[in-house]
Amino acid sequence: MFAWGAVGSVPDASENLCRCNYFKNFIPLQEPEWTVFYILSHLRLNVFRWCPSNGVEMKKFIASFLTTSWIVLAILCVSASEAGDASLINPESVPVYQPKFFPFEGGERQVYRAHWNGLVSVATAEVQTTPAVVNGKKVLQVQVEAKSSRMLDLIWKMRDTIISTFDAKALSPSHFKFNQRENSRIIDTEARYNDTSRRWAVNRRQVGKKPRLYEFDSQNTLDPITAAYLSRSVDFKVGDRLYFKIFGGRYRYLLELHVEKKELVELESGKVEAYKVIPRIQNLTKTGYAARLNEAAIWISADERRLPVKLSSKILFGTVYLDLVQDKHGAQSASAGPPKPSS
């Protein structure tokens, strides 16, 4: 059943409720969707003393809400639990991994759906991997398109794109772009790796602000997408811990991936055997966003694909899940479903 609001003005804030019926007038929402939206609108006033005009705090909440929806969020190993008091290894001790498996070398395409507490979709993301030749070298180009759902667009519209280019065999990075389109905020981040000087140059442009250029010695620091594909290519088993140094524009992090166990995971297509990986992250620069991320888990298929199939991450209210809903493997392959269910 659709929920339509009666046409009228925005309720007076003194009602001690922030119903946001104004938004309800413009778009038909399924009943579960409206329930979630209604809860979110109440949270602004009743929990945080928010009101419709106080956009700053709402943006902080929605940004946190979408952090784990952002695929590169999960799949790309950026969604992780904060290291907390337990220190990770010395950053100088991070291994230089040698790729062993290349399940993505023929190209692939995945679609993921993020949902809150299993109730309603909040975002989708498409990951496209394409073999290419750049300057005579075989490379892989990965493009991630993430967007918020129609319901969430009413209060936080996200249309973000990440493009990463890396060597097809060594899986060494060369170029990284992150275009953020979030409500009125427009940020373009472009990073290039100089193989001769072994340095990254990061150019960050935000509308309304002065462009910034950051440079730093690589010291085996990868962009998050390259790190994700490298983690899929190494030989790991239950009990192993993988370590990567990654950057996200201005900030750098140390990422730990703990392969906790192997278990069956429920997807729309059925049950899939997968490795449960617990990520932890800590800031390597003076500031960063590690503290925003909390209690995450990633499930990677236990077959030759090593494909991320599910992620969960707790937020302030409940849990955001990210599920694989479409998978196409190989440049010439027909469209297929997610990894074959376990018998």
C-alpha positions in Angstrom: 0.0 0.0 0.0 1.3 3.5 -0.8 1.4 6.1 1.9 0.4 9.6 0.6 0.5 12.6 2.8 -2.3 15.2 2.9 -1.2 18.3 1.1 -0.3 21.0 3.6 2.5 23.1 5.1 5.4 21.8 7.2 4.2 21.2 10.8 5.1 23.8 13.4 8.3 22.8 15.3 6.6 23.5 18.6 4.6 20.3 18.2 7.5 18.4 19.6 7.4 16.2 16.6 9.2 16.5 13.3 6.9 14.6 11.0 8.3 16.0 7.7 4.9 15.5 6.0 6.1 18.1 3.5 8.3 15.5 1.9 5.6 12.9 2.0 3.5 15.0 -0.4 5.9 14.7 -3.3 6.6 11.0 -3.6 4.8 7.7 -3.0 6.6 5.5 -0.5 5.9 1.9 0.3 4.7 1.5 3.9 8.0 0.1 5.3 9.9 2.9 3.6 7.7 5.5 5.1 8.0 4.0 8.5 11.8 4.2 8.4 11.7 7.8 7.0 9.2 8.7 9.7 11.5 7.3 12.4 14.5 9.2 10.9 12.5 12.4 10.9 11.5 11.9 14.5 15.1 11.3 15.5 16.1 14.8 14.5 14.0 16.4 17.1 13.3 13.8 19.8 16.8 12.4 20.1 19.2 15.1 19.0 17.0 18.2 19.2 17.2 18.5 15.5 14.7 20.4 13.4 14.2 20.8 9.6 16.2 24.0 9.5 19.2 22.5 11.3 20.8 20.8 8.3 24.3 20.4 9.8 23.5 17.8 12.4 21.2 16.0 10.0 24.0 15.8 7.4 26.4 14.4 10.0 23.9 11.6 10.8 23.1 10.8 7.2 26.8 10.9 6.3 27.4 8.4 9.0 24.4 6.4 7.9 25.7 6.2 4.3 29.3 5.5 5.2 28.7 1.8 5.3 26.3 2.0 2.3 29.2 3.3 0.2 30.5 0.2 -1.4 33.7 1.2 -1.4 32.6 1.1 1.9 32.5 -2.5 2.3 33.7 -4.2 -0.7 36.5 -1.9 -1.1 37.6 -2.4 2.4 36.9 1.0 3.7 34.2 0.0 6.1 36.0 -1.3 9.2 35.9 -1.3 12.9 38.1 1.3 14.7 41.2 -0.2 16.2 40.4 1.2 19.6 42.9 0.6 22.3 44.4 -2.5 20.7 47.2 -1.3 18.4 47.7 -2.9 15.0 51.1 -3.9 13.7 53.8 -1.3 13.0 53.0 0.3 9.7 56.5 -0.2 8.6 55.9 -4.0 8.9 53.1 -4.2 6.4 54.0 -6.9 3.9 54.3 -6.4 0.2 51.9 -9.1 -1.1 52.4 -11.0 -4.3 49.2 -11.7 -6.2 48.4 -15.4 -6.8 44.8 -15.5 -8.0 43.2 -13.3 -10.7 39.5 -14.2 -10.7 38.7 -10.7 -12.1 41.2 -10.5 -15.0 38.5 -11.2 -17.6 36.3 -8.4 -16.3 33.2 -8.6 -14.0 30.3 -6.6 -12.9 28.5 -6.6 -9.5 25.5 -4.8 -8.1 25.1 -4.4 -4.3 22.1 -3.2 -2.3 22.4 -1.5 1.1 19.6 -1.8 3.5 18.9 -0.8 7.1 18.0 -3.5 9.6 16.7 -5.6 6.8 13.7 -3.3 6.4 14.3 -0.9 3.5 16.9 -0.2 0.8 19.0 2.9 1.5 21.5 2.8 -1.4 22.8 0.7 -4.3 26.3 0.4 -5.9 27.5 -1.0 -9.1 31.1 -2.2 -9.5 32.4 -2.6 -13.0 35.9 -4.2 -13.7 37.2 -3.8 -17.2 40.6 -5.0 -18.8 42.3 -2.3 -20.8 45.6 -1.2 -22.2 47.1 2.1 -21.1 50.5 3.3 -22.5 51.2 -0.2 -23.8 50.5 -1.8 -20.4 47.7 -4.2 -19.5 45.7 -2.7 -16.7 42.4 -3.2 -14.9 40.0 -0.3 -14.6 37.4 -0.5 -11.8 34.5 1.9 -11.6 32.2 2.1 -8.7 28.9 4.0 -9.0 27.0 4.5 -5.7 23.7 6.3 -5.2 21.3 6.7 -2.3 17.8 5.4 -2.6 14.8 7.4 -3.7 13.6 7.6 -0.1 16.9 8.8 1.2 17.3 11.3 -1.6 14.7 13.4 0.2 17.1 14.2 2.9 20.5 13.2 1.6 21.1 12.7 -2.1 24.3 10.8 -3.0 25.7 10.2 -6.5 29.3 9.2 -6.0 31.8 7.7 -8.4 35.2 6.1 -7.9 37.6 5.0 -10.7 40.8 3.1 -10.0 43.4 2.0 -12.5 46.1 -0.6 -11.6 48.5 -3.0 -13.2 46.7 -6.2 -14.3 49.4 -8.6 -13.0 51.3 -6.8 -10.3 48.1 -5.1 -9.1 50.2 -2.0 -8.4 48.2 1.3 -8.5 48.6 4.1 -10.9 45.5 6.4 -10.9 42.6 7.0 -8.6 39.6 9.3 -8.9 36.8 10.0 -6.4 33.9 12.2 -7.5 31.5 13.1 -4.7 28.1 14.5 -5.4 26.3 14.7 -2.0 23.4 17.2 -1.9 25.1 20.5 -2.8 28.6 19.4 -1.9 30.8 18.7 -4.9 34.3 17.3 -4.3 36.7 15.9 -6.9 39.7 14.0 -5.7 42.3 12.7 -8.1 45.5 10.8 -7.1 48.4 9.7 -9.4 51.2 7.4 -8.4 54.7 8.2 -9.8 56.5 4.9 -10.1 59.9 6.6 -10.4 59.7 8.8 -7.3 57.4 6.3 -5.5 55.2 9.1 -4.4 51.5 9.9 -4.5 50.2 13.3 -5.6 46.6 13.9 -4.5 44.7 16.9 -6.0 41.5 17.8 -4.1 39.0 20.3 -5.4 35.8 21.3 -3.6 33.3 23.8 -5.0 33.5 27.0 -3.0 37.0 26.2 -1.5 40.6 26.6 -2.6 42.1 23.5 -4.4 44.5 21.5 -2.3 47.5 19.4 -3.3 48.9 16.7 -1.1 52.0 14.6 -1.7 53.5 11.8 0.3 55.9 8.9 0.0 54.0 5.8 -1.0 55.8 3.3 1.4 53.5 0.6 0.0 50.3 2.8 0.4 47.5 1.8 -1.9 44.2 3.3 -2.9 41.3 1.4 -1.3 40.1 -0.3 -4.5 43.6 -1.6 -5.4 43.9 -2.9 -1.8 40.6 -4.7 -2.1 41.5 -6.5 -5.4 45.0 -7.4 -4.0 43.3 -8.9 -0.9 41.2 -11.1 -3.2 44.3 -12.2 -5.1 46.4 -13.4 -2.2 46.3 -16.9 -0.7 44.7 -16.7 2.8 43.1 -19.2 5.2 41.1 -19.0 8.4 43.1 -17.4 11.1 45.2 -15.2 8.8 45.5 -11.5 9.2 46.2 -9.3 6.2 47.5 -5.7 6.5 47.3 -2.8 4.1 48.2 0.8 4.1 45.5 2.8 2.3 44.5 6.4 1.7 41.2 8.1 1.2 42.2 11.5 -0.3 43.7 13.6 2.5 44.0 10.9 5.1 45.9 7.6 5.4 45.0 4.5 7.3 46.3 1.1 8.4 43.8 -1.7 7.6 43.7 -5.1 9.2 41.6 -7.9 7.7 41.2 -10.9 10.1 39.9 -14.0 8.4 37.9 -15.2 11.4 36.0 -18.3 10.1 34.2 -20.0 7.2 30.4 -20.2 7.4 27.3 -20.2 5.3 25.8 -16.8 4.4 22.1 -16.3 3.4 21.6 -14.3 0.2 18.5 -13.8 -1.9 19.8 -16.6 -4.2 20.4 -19.1 -1.3 23.2 -20.0 1.1 26.8 -19.4 0.1 29.9 -20.6 1.8 32.1 -17.6 2.7 35.0 -16.4 4.8 33.9 -14.0 7.5 36.5 -11.2 7.6 36.6 -8.7 10.5 38.3 -5.5 9.4 39.9 -2.9 11.8 41.3 0.4 10.8 43.4 3.1 12.5 44.5 6.5 11.4 48.0 7.0 10.1 47.6 10.7 9.8 46.8 13.1 12.7 43.2 13.2 11.6 40.9 10.8 9.7 37.6 9.0 9.8 38.5 5.8 11.5 36.4 6.7 14.6 33.2 6.9 12.4 33.3 3.2 11.6 32.1 0.6 13.9 31.7 -3.2 14.3 31.9 -4.3 10.6 32.1 -7.7 9.0 32.7 -8.7 5.4 31.9 -12.1 3.9 34.0 -13.2 0.9 33.0 -16.2 -1.1 35.1 -19.3 -0.4 35.3 -20.3 -4.1 37.8 -19.3 -6.7 36.1 -16.0 -7.2 36.9 -14.6 -3.7 34.0 -12.2 -4.2 32.6 -10.0 -1.5 29.0 -11.1 -1.1 27.8 -9.4 2.1 28.8 -6.7 4.6 27.3 -5.6 7.9 28.2 -2.6 10.0 26.5 -1.2 13.1 25.5 2.5 13.1 24.0 4.6 15.8 20.6 3.0 15.3 20.7 -0.6 14.2 22.8 -2.2 11.4 23.4 -1.4 7.7 23.7 -4.5 5.5 25.2 -4.6 2.0 24.2 -7.6 -0.1 25.3 -8.8 -3.5 22.3 -8.9 -5.8 23.8 -9.2 -9.3 27.0 -10.7 -10.6 28.4 -11.0 -14.2 31.7 -12.7 -14.7 33.9 -12.3 -17.8 33.7 -9.7 -20.5 31.7 -12.1 -22.8 29.7 -13.9 -20.2 25.9 -13.8 -19.9 24.4 -12.2 -16.9 24.5 -14.5 -13.9 23.3 -14.5 -10.4 25.4 -14.3 -7.2 27.9 -17.1 -6.5 26.4 -20.6 -6.6 24.6 -21.6 -3.4 26.3 -24.2 -1.3 24.6 -27.6 -1.5 
